[in-house]
Amino acid sequence: MPVLWAAAIAVATLIAGRPGVGAAAYGASAAVYEIGSLICHQFPERSFYFRGAQLPVCARCTGLYAGAAIAAVAAAAVPTGFLRRGVWDRARSWLAIAAAPTAATLAYEWISGVMPSHWIRAAAGFPLGAIVMLIIVAATTVDSAVEVH
C-alpha cells in the first residue's frame, strides 16, 4: 500500500503539471490531492514542485512516504524472523532514533523561526517513515495474522 501511495503522489503531480489531460486523469489527480489535504497541510512554501505543479503533500510528508515505500519493498526481501527480532523487539528504540531528525528540524523551526530546506525536511522524515513501516510489517507477519484468526 505505501508503494501505491508514493506512486499516486508522483503520478498525480505529473498529471497536474500537464495541460490538456483528460477528465478521468484530472479527476484521479484531484482525488490524490484531496486525500493529501486530509493528512497534510499542503503549504505551498513547504512543498516540492515538479514541472510547475506542487506535490500533493509537503516535503516532510514526501520523505515520510518515500521512506515507508522503500522500507516496504526492502521488507519483502528480509526474513520475517529478522523483522521480529531486529525491529519489533526493539520498536521503541528504533522509533525514538528515527523520530530524532524530524524532532530536530521541528525544534529548529520553532526556536529559530527559519524553515530548513525542503530536502532537509524530506530527509528528516525518511527514517521515521521507514521505521514505522518496518514496525507495521514486523507486527503483521503471517504468523501474527494466523494468531488473530
Phi and psi in radians as a Rosetta constraint file:
Dihedral C 1 N 2 CA 2 C 2 CIRCULARHARMONIC -1.134 0.35
Dihedral N 2 CA 2 C 2 N 3 CIRCULARHARMONIC -0.519 0.35
Dihedral C 2 N 3 CA 3 C 3 CIRCULARHARMONIC -1.192 0.35
Dihedral N 3 CA 3 C 3 N 4 CIRCULARHARMONIC -0.706 0.35
Dihedral C 3 N 4 CA 4 C 4 CIRCULARHARMONIC -1.126 0.35
Dihedral N 4 CA 4 C 4 N 5 CIRCULARHARMONIC -0.704 0.35
Dihedral C 4 N 5 CA 5 C 5 CIRCULARHARMONIC -1.147 0.35
Dihedral N 5 CA 5 C 5 N 6 CIRCULARHARMONIC -0.766 0.35
Dihedral C 5 N 6 CA 6 C 6 CIRCULARHARMONIC -1.079 0.35
Dihedral N 6 CA 6 C 6 N 7 CIRCULARHARMONIC -0.719 0.35
Dihedral C 6 N 7 CA 7 C 7 CIRCULARHARMONIC -1.149 0.35
Dihedral N 7 CA 7 C 7 N 8 CIRCULARHARMONIC -0.684 0.35
Dihedral C 7 N 8 CA 8 C 8 CIRCULARHARMONIC -1.094 0.35
Dihedral N 8 CA 8 C 8 N 9 CIRCULARHARMONIC -0.690 0.35
Dihedral C 8 N 9 CA 9 C 9 CIRCULARHARMONIC -1.065 0.35
Dihedral N 9 CA 9 C 9 N 10 CIRCULARHARMONIC -0.810 0.35
Dihedral C 9 N 10 CA 10 C 10 CIRCULARHARMONIC -1.139 0.35
Dihedral N 10 CA 10 C 10 N 11 CIRCULARHARMONIC -0.818 0.35
Dihedral C 10 N 11 CA 11 C 11 CIRCULARHARMONIC -1.158 0.35
Dihedral N 11 CA 11 C 11 N 12 CIRCULARHARMONIC -0.731 0.35
Dihedral C 11 N 12 CA 12 C 12 CIRCULARHARMONIC -1.056 0.35
Dihedral N 12 CA 12 C 12 N 13 CIRCULARHARMONIC -0.687 0.35
Dihedral C 12 N 13 CA 13 C 13 CIRCULARHARMONIC -1.166 0.35
Dihedral N 13 CA 13 C 13 N 14 CIRCULARHARMONIC -0.736 0.35
Dihedral C 13 N 14 CA 14 C 14 CIRCULARHARMONIC -1.061 0.35
Dihedral N 14 CA 14 C 14 N 15 CIRCULARHARMONIC -0.759 0.35
Dihedral C 14 N 15 CA 15 C 15 CIRCULARHARMONIC -1.133 0.35
Dihedral N 15 CA 15 C 15 N 16 CIRCULARHARMONIC -0.757 0.35
Dihedral C 15 N 16 CA 16 C 16 CIRCULARHARMONIC -1.113 0.35
Dihedral N 16 CA 16 C 16 N 17 CIRCULARHARMONIC -0.475 0.35
Dihedral C 16 N 17 CA 17 C 17 CIRCULARHARMONIC -1.535 0.35
Dihedral N 17 CA 17 C 17 N 18 CIRCULARHARMONIC 0.002 0.35
Dihedral C 17 N 18 CA 18 C 18 CIRCULARHARMONIC -1.936 0.35
Dihedral N 18 CA 18 C 18 N 19 CIRCULARHARMONIC 2.210 0.35
Dihedral C 18 N 19 CA 19 C 19 CIRCULARHARMONIC -1.325 0.35
Dihedral N 19 CA 19 C 19 N 20 CIRCULARHARMONIC 2.608 0.35
Dihedral C 19 N 20 CA 20 C 20 CIRCULARHARMONIC 1.315 0.35
Dihedral N 20 CA 20 C 20 N 21 CIRCULARHARMONIC 0.463 0.35
Dihedral C 20 N 21 CA 21 C 21 CIRCULARHARMONIC -1.341 0.35
Dihedral N 21 CA 21 C 21 N 22 CIRCULARHARMONIC 2.768 0.35
Dihedral C 21 N 22 CA 22 C 22 CIRCULARHARMONIC -1.200 0.35
Dihedral N 22 CA 22 C 22 N 23 CIRCULARHARMONIC 2.902 0.35
Dihedral C 22 N 23 CA 23 C 23 CIRCULARHARMONIC -1.091 0.35
Dihedral N 23 CA 23 C 23 N 24 CIRCULARHARMONIC -0.667 0.35
Dihedral C 23 N 24 CA 24 C 24 CIRCULARHARMONIC -1.151 0.35
Dihedral N 24 CA 24 C 24 N 25 CIRCULARHARMONIC -0.780 0.35
Dihedral C 24 N 25 CA 25 C 25 CIRCULARHARMONIC -1.135 0.35
Dihedral N 25 CA 25 C 25 N 26 CIRCULARHARMONIC -0.755 0.35
Dihedral C 25 N 26 CA 26 C 26 CIRCULARHARMONIC -1.098 0.35
Dihedral N 26 CA 26 C 26 N 27 CIRCULARHARMONIC -0.712 0.35
Dihedral C 26 N 27 CA 27 C 27 CIRCULARHARMONIC -1.103 0.35
Dihedral N 27 CA 27 C 27 N 28 CIRCULARHARMONIC -0.734 0.35
Dihedral C 27 N 28 CA 28 C 28 CIRCULARHARMONIC -1.128 0.35
Dihedral N 28 CA 28 C 28 N 29 CIRCULARHARMONIC -0.733 0.35
Dihedral C 28 N 29 CA 29 C 29 CIRCULARHARMONIC -1.105 0.35
Dihedral N 29 CA 29 C 29 N 30 CIRCULARHARMONIC -0.782 0.35
Dihedral C 29 N 30 CA 30 C 30 CIRCULARHARMONIC -1.075 0.35
Dihedral N 30 CA 30 C 30 N 31 CIRCULARHARMONIC -0.630 0.35
Dihedral C 30 N 31 CA 31 C 31 CIRCULARHARMONIC -1.120 0.35
Dihedral N 31 CA 31 C 31 N 32 CIRCULARHARMONIC -0.704 0.35
Dihedral C 31 N 32 CA 32 C 32 CIRCULARHARMONIC -1.135 0.35
Dihedral N 32 CA 32 C 32 N 33 CIRCULARHARMONIC -0.741 0.35
Dihedral C 32 N 33 CA 33 C 33 CIRCULARHARMONIC -1.112 0.35
Dihedral N 33 CA 33 C 33 N 34 CIRCULARHARMONIC -0.633 0.35
Dihedral C 33 N 34 CA 34 C 34 CIRCULARHARMONIC -1.197 0.35
Dihedral N 34 CA 34 C 34 N 35 CIRCULARHARMONIC -0.755 0.35
Dihedral C 34 N 35 CA 35 C 35 CIRCULARHARMONIC -1.080 0.35
Dihedral N 35 CA 35 C 35 N 36 CIRCULARHARMONIC -0.739 0.35
Dihedral C 35 N 36 CA 36 C 36 CIRCULARHARMONIC -0.999 0.35
Dihedral N 36 CA 36 C 36 N 37 CIRCULARHARMONIC -0.646 0.35
Dihedral C 36 N 37 CA 37 C 37 CIRCULARHARMONIC -1.199 0.35
Dihedral N 37 CA 37 C 37 N 38 CIRCULARHARMONIC -0.356 0.35
Dihedral C 37 N 38 CA 38 C 38 CIRCULARHARMONIC -1.390 0.35
Dihedral N 38 CA 38 C 38 N 39 CIRCULARHARMONIC -0.369 0.35
Dihedral C 38 N 39 CA 39 C 39 CIRCULARHARMONIC -2.099 0.35
Dihedral N 39 CA 39 C 39 N 40 CIRCULARHARMONIC -0.016 0.35
Dihedral C 39 N 40 CA 40 C 40 CIRCULARHARMONIC -2.590 0.35
Dihedral N 40 CA 40 C 40 N 41 CIRCULARHARMONIC 2.600 0.35
Dihedral C 40 N 41 CA 41 C 41 CIRCULARHARMONIC -1.237 0.35
Dihedral N 41 CA 41 C 41 N 42 CIRCULARHARMONIC -0.409 0.35
Dihedral C 41 N 42 CA 42 C 42 CIRCULARHARMONIC 0.981 0.35
Dihedral N 42 CA 42 C 42 N 43 CIRCULARHARMONIC 0.555 0.35
Dihedral C 42 N 43 CA 43 C 43 CIRCULARHARMONIC -1.090 0.35
Dihedral N 43 CA 43 C 43 N 44 CIRCULARHARMONIC 2.219 0.35
Dihedral C 43 N 44 CA 44 C 44 CIRCULARHARMONIC -0.990 0.35
Dihedral N 44 CA 44 C 44 N 45 CIRCULARHARMONIC -0.669 0.35
Dihedral C 44 N 45 CA 45 C 45 CIRCULARHARMONIC -1.291 0.35
Dihedral N 45 CA 45 C 45 N 46 CIRCULARHARMONIC -0.123 0.35
Dihedral C 45 N 46 CA 46 C 46 CIRCULARHARMONIC -2.011 0.35
Dihedral N 46 CA 46 C 46 N 47 CIRCULARHARMONIC 0.231 0.35
Dihedral C 46 N 47 CA 47 C 47 CIRCULARHARMONIC -2.092 0.35
Dihedral N 47 CA 47 C 47 N 48 CIRCULARHARMONIC 2.643 0.35
Dihedral C 47 N 48 CA 48 C 48 CIRCULARHARMONIC -1.320 0.35
Dihedral N 48 CA 48 C 48 N 49 CIRCULARHARMONIC 2.715 0.35
Dihedral C 48 N 49 CA 49 C 49 CIRCULARHARMONIC -2.209 0.35
Dihedral N 49 CA 49 C 49 N 50 CIRCULARHARMONIC 2.533 0.35
Dihedral C 49 N 50 CA 50 C 50 CIRCULARHARMONIC -2.377 0.35
Dihedral N 50 CA 50 C 50 N 51 CIRCULARHARMONIC 2.147 0.35
Dihedral C 50 N 51 CA 51 C 51 CIRCULARHARMONIC 0.890 0.35
Dihedral N 51 CA 51 C 51 N 52 CIRCULARHARMONIC 0.720 0.35
Dihedral C 51 N 52 CA 52 C 52 CIRCULARHARMONIC 1.465 0.35
Dihedral N 52 CA 52 C 52 N 53 CIRCULARHARMONIC -0.052 0.35
Dihedral C 52 N 53 CA 53 C 53 CIRCULARHARMONIC -1.881 0.35
Dihedral N 53 CA 53 C 53 N 54 CIRCULARHARMONIC 2.309 0.35
Dihedral C 53 N 54 CA 54 C 54 CIRCULARHARMONIC -1.267 0.35
Dihedral N 54 CA 54 C 54 N 55 CIRCULARHARMONIC 2.417 0.35
Dihedral C 54 N 55 CA 55 C 55 CIRCULARHARMONIC -1.129 0.35
Dihedral N 55 CA 55 C 55 N 56 CIRCULARHARMONIC 2.697 0.35
Dihedral C 55 N 56 CA 56 C 56 CIRCULARHARMONIC -1.179 0.35
Dihedral N 56 CA 56 C 56 N 57 CIRCULARHARMONIC -0.197 0.35
Dihedral C 56 N 57 CA 57 C 57 CIRCULARHARMONIC -2.368 0.35
Dihedral N 57 CA 57 C 57 N 58 CIRCULARHARMONIC 2.811 0.35
Dihedral C 57 N 58 CA 58 C 58 CIRCULARHARMONIC -1.249 0.35
Dihedral N 58 CA 58 C 58 N 59 CIRCULARHARMONIC 3.069 0.35
Dihedral C 58 N 59 CA 59 C 59 CIRCULARHARMONIC -1.081 0.35
Dihedral N 59 CA 59 C 59 N 60 CIRCULARHARMONIC -0.759 0.35
Dihedral C 59 N 60 CA 60 C 60 CIRCULARHARMONIC -1.098 0.35
Dihedral N 60 CA 60 C 60 N 61 CIRCULARHARMONIC -0.787 0.35
Dihedral C 60 N 61 CA 61 C 61 CIRCULARHARMONIC -1.129 0.35
Dihedral N 61 CA 61 C 61 N 62 CIRCULARHARMONIC -0.637 0.35
Dihedral C 61 N 62 CA 62 C 62 CIRCULARHARMONIC -1.011 0.35
Dihedral N 62 CA 62 C 62 N 63 CIRCULARHARMONIC -0.779 0.35
Dihedral C 62 N 63 CA 63 C 63 CIRCULARHARMONIC -1.103 0.35
Dihedral N 63 CA 63 C 63 N 64 CIRCULARHARMONIC -0.737 0.35
Dihedral C 63 N 64 CA 64 C 64 CIRCULARHARMONIC -1.034 0.35
Dihedral N 64 CA 64 C 64 N 65 CIRCULARHARMONIC -0.843 0.35
Dihedral C 64 N 65 CA 65 C 65 CIRCULARHARMONIC -1.260 0.35
Dihedral N 65 CA 65 C 65 N 66 CIRCULARHARMONIC -0.599 0.35
Dihedral C 65 N 66 CA 66 C 66 CIRCULARHARMONIC -1.138 0.35
Dihedral N 66 CA 66 C 66 N 67 CIRCULARHARMONIC -0.763 0.35
Dihedral C 66 N 67 CA 67 C 67 CIRCULARHARMONIC -1.061 0.35
Dihedral N 67 CA 67 C 67 N 68 CIRCULARHARMONIC -0.755 0.35
Dihedral C 67 N 68 CA 68 C 68 CIRCULARHARMONIC -1.132 0.35
Dihedral N 68 CA 68 C 68 N 69 CIRCULARHARMONIC -0.734 0.35
Dihedral C 68 N 69 CA 69 C 69 CIRCULARHARMONIC -1.144 0.35
Dihedral N 69 CA 69 C 69 N 70 CIRCULARHARMONIC -0.791 0.35
Dihedral C 69 N 70 CA 70 C 70 CIRCULARHARMONIC -1.166 0.35
Dihedral N 70 CA 70 C 70 N 71 CIRCULARHARMONIC -0.684 0.35
Dihedral C 70 N 71 CA 71 C 71 CIRCULARHARMONIC -1.137 0.35
Dihedral N 71 CA 71 C 71 N 72 CIRCULARHARMONIC -0.662 0.35
Dihedral C 71 N 72 CA 72 C 72 CIRCULARHARMONIC -1.117 0.35
Dihedral N 72 CA 72 C 72 N 73 CIRCULARHARMONIC -0.727 0.35
Dihedral C 72 N 73 CA 73 C 73 CIRCULARHARMONIC -1.159 0.35
Dihedral N 73 CA 73 C 73 N 74 CIRCULARHARMONIC -0.775 0.35
Dihedral C 73 N 74 CA 74 C 74 CIRCULARHARMONIC -1.120 0.35
Dihedral N 74 CA 74 C 74 N 75 CIRCULARHARMONIC -0.650 0.35
Dihedral C 74 N 75 CA 75 C 75 CIRCULARHARMONIC -1.117 0.35
Dihedral N 75 CA 75 C 75 N 76 CIRCULARHARMONIC -0.480 0.35
Dihedral C 75 N 76 CA 76 C 76 CIRCULARHARMONIC -1.136 0.35
Dihedral N 76 CA 76 C 76 N 77 CIRCULARHARMONIC -0.416 0.35
Dihedral C 76 N 77 CA 77 C 77 CIRCULARHARMONIC -1.683 0.35
Dihedral N 77 CA 77 C 77 N 78 CIRCULARHARMONIC -0.054 0.35
Dihedral C 77 N 78 CA 78 C 78 CIRCULARHARMONIC -1.814 0.35
Dihedral N 78 CA 78 C 78 N 79 CIRCULARHARMONIC 2.390 0.35
Dihedral C 78 N 79 CA 79 C 79 CIRCULARHARMONIC -1.039 0.35
Dihedral N 79 CA 79 C 79 N 80 CIRCULARHARMONIC 2.449 0.35
Dihedral C 79 N 80 CA 80 C 80 CIRCULARHARMONIC -1.090 0.35
Dihedral N 80 CA 80 C 80 N 81 CIRCULARHARMONIC -0.511 0.35
Dihedral C 80 N 81 CA 81 C 81 CIRCULARHARMONIC -1.065 0.35
Dihedral N 81 CA 81 C 81 N 82 CIRCULARHARMONIC -0.683 0.35
Dihedral C 81 N 82 CA 82 C 82 CIRCULARHARMONIC -1.133 0.35
Dihedral N 82 CA 82 C 82 N 83 CIRCULARHARMONIC -0.741 0.35
Dihedral C 82 N 83 CA 83 C 83 CIRCULARHARMONIC -1.083 0.35
Dihedral N 83 CA 83 C 83 N 84 CIRCULARHARMONIC -0.693 0.35
Dihedral C 83 N 84 CA 84 C 84 CIRCULARHARMONIC -1.137 0.35
Dihedral N 84 CA 84 C 84 N 85 CIRCULARHARMONIC -0.819 0.35
Dihedral C 84 N 85 CA 85 C 85 CIRCULARHARMONIC -1.374 0.35
Dihedral N 85 CA 85 C 85 N 86 CIRCULARHARMONIC -0.742 0.35
Dihedral C 85 N 86 CA 86 C 86 CIRCULARHARMONIC -1.457 0.35
Dihedral N 86 CA 86 C 86 N 87 CIRCULARHARMONIC -0.463 0.35
Dihedral C 86 N 87 CA 87 C 87 CIRCULARHARMONIC -2.015 0.35
Dihedral N 87 CA 87 C 87 N 88 CIRCULARHARMONIC -1.029 0.35
Dihedral C 87 N 88 CA 88 C 88 CIRCULARHARMONIC -1.076 0.35
Dihedral N 88 CA 88 C 88 N 89 CIRCULARHARMONIC -0.761 0.35
Dihedral C 88 N 89 CA 89 C 89 CIRCULARHARMONIC -1.187 0.35
Dihedral N 89 CA 89 C 89 N 90 CIRCULARHARMONIC -0.321 0.35
Dihedral C 89 N 90 CA 90 C 90 CIRCULARHARMONIC -2.142 0.35
Dihedral N 90 CA 90 C 90 N 91 CIRCULARHARMONIC 0.491 0.35
Dihedral C 90 N 91 CA 91 C 91 CIRCULARHARMONIC -0.987 0.35
Dihedral N 91 CA 91 C 91 N 92 CIRCULARHARMONIC -0.769 0.35
Dihedral C 91 N 92 CA 92 C 92 CIRCULARHARMONIC -1.097 0.35
Dihedral N 92 CA 92 C 92 N 93 CIRCULARHARMONIC -0.766 0.35
Dihedral C 92 N 93 CA 93 C 93 CIRCULARHARMONIC -1.121 0.35
Dihedral N 93 CA 93 C 93 N 94 CIRCULARHARMONIC -0.821 0.35
Dihedral C 93 N 94 CA 94 C 94 CIRCULARHARMONIC -1.082 0.35
Dihedral N 94 CA 94 C 94 N 95 CIRCULARHARMONIC -0.697 0.35
Dihedral C 94 N 95 CA 95 C 95 CIRCULARHARMONIC -1.126 0.35
Dihedral N 95 CA 95 C 95 N 96 CIRCULARHARMONIC -0.737 0.35
Dihedral C 95 N 96 CA 96 C 96 CIRCULARHARMONIC -1.109 0.35
Dihedral N 96 CA 96 C 96 N 97 CIRCULARHARMONIC -0.751 0.35
Dihedral C 96 N 97 CA 97 C 97 CIRCULARHARMONIC -1.132 0.35
Dihedral N 97 CA 97 C 97 N 98 CIRCULARHARMONIC -0.771 0.35
Dihedral C 97 N 98 CA 98 C 98 CIRCULARHARMONIC -1.203 0.35
Dihedral N 98 CA 98 C 98 N 99 CIRCULARHARMONIC -0.526 0.35
Dihedral C 98 N 99 CA 99 C 99 CIRCULARHARMONIC -1.386 0.35
Dihedral N 99 CA 99 C 99 N 100 CIRCULARHARMONIC -0.315 0.35
Dihedral C 99 N 100 CA 100 C 100 CIRCULARHARMONIC -0.996 0.35
Dihedral N 100 CA 100 C 100 N 101 CIRCULARHARMONIC -0.801 0.35
Dihedral C 100 N 101 CA 101 C 101 CIRCULARHARMONIC -1.084 0.35
Dihedral N 101 CA 101 C 101 N 102 CIRCULARHARMONIC -0.715 0.35
Dihedral C 101 N 102 CA 102 C 102 CIRCULARHARMONIC -1.137 0.35
Dihedral N 102 CA 102 C 102 N 103 CIRCULARHARMONIC -0.762 0.35
Dihedral C 102 N 103 CA 103 C 103 CIRCULARHARMONIC -1.073 0.35
Dihedral N 103 CA 103 C 103 N 104 CIRCULARHARMONIC -0.682 0.35
Dihedral C 103 N 104 CA 104 C 104 CIRCULARHARMONIC -1.133 0.35
Dihedral N 104 CA 104 C 104 N 105 CIRCULARHARMONIC -0.738 0.35
Dihedral C 104 N 105 CA 105 C 105 CIRCULARHARMONIC -1.193 0.35
Dihedral N 105 CA 105 C 105 N 106 CIRCULARHARMONIC -0.645 0.35
Dihedral C 105 N 106 CA 106 C 106 CIRCULARHARMONIC -1.125 0.35
Dihedral N 106 CA 106 C 106 N 107 CIRCULARHARMONIC -0.806 0.35
Dihedral C 106 N 107 CA 107 C 107 CIRCULARHARMONIC -1.060 0.35
Dihedral N 107 CA 107 C 107 N 108 CIRCULARHARMONIC -0.737 0.35
Dihedral C 107 N 108 CA 108 C 108 CIRCULARHARMONIC -1.054 0.35
Dihedral N 108 CA 108 C 108 N 109 CIRCULARHARMONIC -0.794 0.35
Dihedral C 108 N 109 CA 109 C 109 CIRCULARHARMONIC -1.073 0.35
Dihedral N 109 CA 109 C 109 N 110 CIRCULARHARMONIC -0.803 0.35
Dihedral C 109 N 110 CA 110 C 110 CIRCULARHARMONIC -1.198 0.35
Dihedral N 110 CA 110 C 110 N 111 CIRCULARHARMONIC -0.674 0.35
Dihedral C 110 N 111 CA 111 C 111 CIRCULARHARMONIC -1.343 0.35
Dihedral N 111 CA 111 C 111 N 112 CIRCULARHARMONIC -0.777 0.35
Dihedral C 111 N 112 CA 112 C 112 CIRCULARHARMONIC -1.603 0.35
Dihedral N 112 CA 112 C 112 N 113 CIRCULARHARMONIC -0.422 0.35
Dihedral C 112 N 113 CA 113 C 113 CIRCULARHARMONIC 1.358 0.35
Dihedral N 113 CA 113 C 113 N 114 CIRCULARHARMONIC 0.103 0.35
Dihedral C 113 N 114 CA 114 C 114 CIRCULARHARMONIC -1.873 0.35
Dihedral N 114 CA 114 C 114 N 115 CIRCULARHARMONIC 2.298 0.35
Dihedral C 114 N 115 CA 115 C 115 CIRCULARHARMONIC -1.519 0.35
Dihedral N 115 CA 115 C 115 N 116 CIRCULARHARMONIC 2.237 0.35
Dihedral C 115 N 116 CA 116 C 116 CIRCULARHARMONIC -1.115 0.35
Dihedral N 116 CA 116 C 116 N 117 CIRCULARHARMONIC 2.865 0.35
Dihedral C 116 N 117 CA 117 C 117 CIRCULARHARMONIC -1.065 0.35
Dihedral N 117 CA 117 C 117 N 118 CIRCULARHARMONIC 2.807 0.35
Dihedral C 117 N 118 CA 118 C 118 CIRCULARHARMONIC -1.016 0.35
Dihedral N 118 CA 118 C 118 N 119 CIRCULARHARMONIC -0.720 0.35
Dihedral C 118 N 119 CA 119 C 119 CIRCULARHARMONIC -1.139 0.35
Dihedral N 119 CA 119 C 119 N 120 CIRCULARHARMONIC -0.641 0.35
Dihedral C 119 N 120 CA 120 C 120 CIRCULARHARMONIC -1.185 0.35
Dihedral N 120 CA 120 C 120 N 121 CIRCULARHARMONIC -0.741 0.35
Dihedral C 120 N 121 CA 121 C 121 CIRCULARHARMONIC -1.131 0.35
Dihedral N 121 CA 121 C 121 N 122 CIRCULARHARMONIC -0.703 0.35
Dihedral C 121 N 122 CA 122 C 122 CIRCULARHARMONIC -1.170 0.35
Dihedral N 122 CA 122 C 122 N 123 CIRCULARHARMONIC -0.774 0.35
Dihedral C 122 N 123 CA 123 C 123 CIRCULARHARMONIC -1.103 0.35
Dihedral N 123 CA 123 C 123 N 124 CIRCULARHARMONIC -0.600 0.35
Dihedral C 123 N 124 CA 124 C 124 CIRCULARHARMONIC -1.213 0.35
Dihedral N 124 CA 124 C 124 N 125 CIRCULARHARMONIC -0.600 0.35
Dihedral C 124 N 125 CA 125 C 125 CIRCULARHARMONIC -1.351 0.35
Dihedral N 125 CA 125 C 125 N 126 CIRCULARHARMONIC -0.440 0.35
Dihedral C 125 N 126 CA 126 C 126 CIRCULARHARMONIC -0.960 0.35
Dihedral N 126 CA 126 C 126 N 127 CIRCULARHARMONIC -0.933 0.35
Dihedral C 126 N 127 CA 127 C 127 CIRCULARHARMONIC -1.127 0.35
Dihedral N 127 CA 127 C 127 N 128 CIRCULARHARMONIC -0.566 0.35
Dihedral C 127 N 128 CA 128 C 128 CIRCULARHARMONIC -1.141 0.35
Dihedral N 128 CA 128 C 128 N 129 CIRCULARHARMONIC -0.799 0.35
Dihedral C 128 N 129 CA 129 C 129 CIRCULARHARMONIC -1.067 0.35
Dihedral N 129 CA 129 C 129 N 130 CIRCULARHARMONIC -0.718 0.35
Dihedral C 129 N 130 CA 130 C 130 CIRCULARHARMONIC -1.137 0.35
Dihedral N 130 CA 130 C 130 N 131 CIRCULARHARMONIC -0.822 0.35
Dihedral C 130 N 131 CA 131 C 131 CIRCULARHARMONIC -1.196 0.35
Dihedral N 131 CA 131 C 131 N 132 CIRCULARHARMONIC -0.712 0.35
Dihedral C 131 N 132 CA 132 C 132 CIRCULARHARMONIC -1.045 0.35
Dihedral N 132 CA 132 C 132 N 133 CIRCULARHARMONIC -0.744 0.35
Dihedral C 132 N 133 CA 133 C 133 CIRCULARHARMONIC -1.128 0.35
Dihedral N 133 CA 133 C 133 N 134 CIRCULARHARMONIC -0.739 0.35
Dihedral C 133 N 134 CA 134 C 134 CIRCULARHARMONIC -1.118 0.35
Dihedral N 134 CA 134 C 134 N 135 CIRCULARHARMONIC -0.628 0.35
Dihedral C 134 N 135 CA 135 C 135 CIRCULARHARMONIC -1.142 0.35
Dihedral N 135 CA 135 C 135 N 136 CIRCULARHARMONIC -0.738 0.35
Dihedral C 135 N 136 CA 136 C 136 CIRCULARHARMONIC -1.098 0.35
Dihedral N 136 CA 136 C 136 N 137 CIRCULARHARMONIC -0.802 0.35
Dihedral C 136 N 137 CA 137 C 137 CIRCULARHARMONIC -1.095 0.35
Dihedral N 137 CA 137 C 137 N 138 CIRCULARHARMONIC -0.756 0.35
Dihedral C 137 N 138 CA 138 C 138 CIRCULARHARMONIC -1.113 0.35
Dihedral N 138 CA 138 C 138 N 139 CIRCULARHARMONIC -0.580 0.35
Dihedral C 138 N 139 CA 139 C 139 CIRCULARHARMONIC -1.406 0.35
Dihedral N 139 CA 139 C 139 N 140 CIRCULARHARMONIC -0.260 0.35
Dihedral C 139 N 140 CA 140 C 140 CIRCULARHARMONIC -2.114 0.35
Dihedral N 140 CA 140 C 140 N 141 CIRCULARHARMONIC 0.749 0.35
Dihedral C 140 N 141 CA 141 C 141 CIRCULARHARMONIC -1.228 0.35
Dihedral N 141 CA 141 C 141 N 142 CIRCULARHARMONIC 2.950 0.35
Dihedral C 141 N 142 CA 142 C 142 CIRCULARHARMONIC -1.020 0.35
Dihedral N 142 CA 142 C 142 N 143 CIRCULARHARMONIC -0.695 0.35
Dihedral C 142 N 143 CA 143 C 143 CIRCULARHARMONIC -1.063 0.35
Dihedral N 143 CA 143 C 143 N 144 CIRCULARHARMONIC -0.731 0.35
Dihedral C 143 N 144 CA 144 C 144 CIRCULARHARMONIC -1.227 0.35
Dihedral N 144 CA 144 C 144 N 145 CIRCULARHARMONIC -0.558 0.35
Dihedral C 144 N 145 CA 145 C 145 CIRCULARHARMONIC -1.162 0.35
Dihedral N 145 CA 145 C 145 N 146 CIRCULARHARMONIC -0.656 0.35
Dihedral C 145 N 146 CA 146 C 146 CIRCULARHARMONIC -1.177 0.35
Dihedral N 146 CA 146 C 146 N 147 CIRCULARHARMONIC -0.671 0.35
Dihedral C 146 N 147 CA 147 C 147 CIRCULARHARMONIC -1.112 0.35
Dihedral N 147 CA 147 C 147 N 148 CIRCULARHARMONIC -0.576 0.35
Dihedral C 147 N 148 CA 148 C 148 CIRCULARHARMONIC -1.177 0.35
Dihedral N 148 CA 148 C 148 N 149 CIRCULARHARMONIC -0.663 0.35
